[in-house]
Each structure stands twice: as structure tokens, then as C-alpha cells.
Amino acid sequence: MAAVAVPSSDSSLAAKPKTSDVYGADVKLFNRWSFEDVEVTDMSLSDYIGVSATKHATFLPHTAGRYSVKRFRKAQCPIVERLTNSLMMHGRNNGKKLKAVRIVKHAMEIIHLLTDQNPIQVIVEAVINSGPREDATRIGSAGVVRRQAVDISPLRRVNQALYLLTTGARESAFRNIKTIAECLADELINAAKGSSNSYAIKKKDEIERVAKANR
């Protein structure tokens, strides 16, 4: 009877893929765009915009509510998923995650065609540019109400930026021949450039102007 060759333990260990090969570097969003070279240029927002290749790399922007369990944990949620979730607003869109994912994927393909950049980097720059740094709050005492300028926390800056970006895309797509994916791509590109054609940039400037008047 012929002897059967049994592989040694060393060869089996050598054939086993490394953890870094399975997770992280090889994981690309929609199997196309890498998280490797994405940078957050604003130091104050680096802990609140999730684009790390080791912690936030996913094939799809869907983590099944993992970050909604505890207060403030949404700060660790991948930024592309937060953008996707922000599209599910205004009642009729509630819960339509698959539809929102398709919109974001189509918008990212358009961004890549128009700018020849990594769309994740464009989204990060759009969020950084769209978040207001100062706002006015109402302070009342003895029946007299006045407005007072206050600084905005980094997490609220990201929240406001995502809200303004998706609201601008939704409003420009209403009664328009363009699809919402095309409008979202235009909004993100203009916001990343800091252009006044962006709804989010205009609203941010308006919020900061009102706050400056109430210092």
C-alpha cells in the first residue's frame, strides 16, 4: 500500500493567510474603493469621521445597527454608512436601506468618473467643509429671550454636515430630471470644493453669519 504524504505543521502554517490579508487592506467599499489612502485633514474631526482601513473598512455600508446600542457610539460608525442612513428620511424613505445603498453606490461611481478621485476622500472633504463651527442658541431669563453664539462640538459638526448634504441632494432632486444619485454626487463634489453652488455650504455660511451677529 502506498504511503500517504502528510503535510508538516510548518507548511500548513505557511499556507494560512495572515489576518491582515483577510481583513483591512483587502476590504474595499463595494469591492472597488479602498480605505487605505483616505485622510481626514481636519484634526478636530479625525475621531468622528470613520474611515480607518483597520476599524471601518466594510464591503457594504451596512452594519445592522451595531453603533446604535450606546449613546455617542455613532461617532465610530463608518462615515459612508452614516451618509447612507441620512438618506432614509421623511417618512416615505424610512427603512429603505437597500434603496439608499444603491443611491450612494451610483453617486460614488459618478464622483469617480467626474473627479477621478477616490469617492470616499471626496465624501470626507465634503463633510469637513459642510460642518458649521459656530451656531446661535436661545438663552432666556425673566421672560427675556436672546440669542447667544456658541461653539459646536465635533460630533454635532459631522451630524449637521451629513444632514445638510442629504437635504440638499433631496431638495435638488425634487421635480428635477436628474436622479437623486446625480444630485447627491453634484452636492458632494461642490461641497468638497467649498463651492457656493452647494446647498450645504450656503446653509453653513448662513448659520455662521447669524452666530457672528449674536456674539
CORJOCOR-V519508 format. One record per pair of residues at least 24 apart in sequence whose C-alpha atoms are under 6 Angstrom apart, sorted by the first residue. I is the first residue (numbers start at 1). J is the second residue. D is the distance in Angstrom with one decimal. If there is no record, write none. Layout:
i: [I	I]
j: [J	J]
d: [D	D]
This chain:
i: [24	24	27	28	29	29	30	30	38	45	48	49	50	50	50	50	87	103	106	107	107	107	111	122	125	126	126	126	127	130	130	130	131	131	131	131	132	132	134	135	135	135	136	148	149	149	149	164	165	168]
j: [53	54	57	59	58	59	59	60	121	154	75	79	76	77	78	79	166	181	181	181	182	185	185	192	192	188	191	192	161	161	200	201	157	158	160	161	157	204	208	207	208	211	211	214	211	214	215	200	200	199]
d: [5.3	4.8	6.0	5.7	5.8	4.5	5.2	5.9	5.4	5.8	5.0	5.6	5.8	5.9	4.4	5.1	5.9	5.0	5.9	4.7	6.0	4.8	5.7	5.9	4.9	5.6	4.7	3.9	5.4	4.9	5.6	5.4	4.5	5.9	5.9	4.5	5.9	5.2	5.5	6.0	6.0	4.9	4.7	5.5	4.8	5.5	5.0	4.9	5.3	5.1]
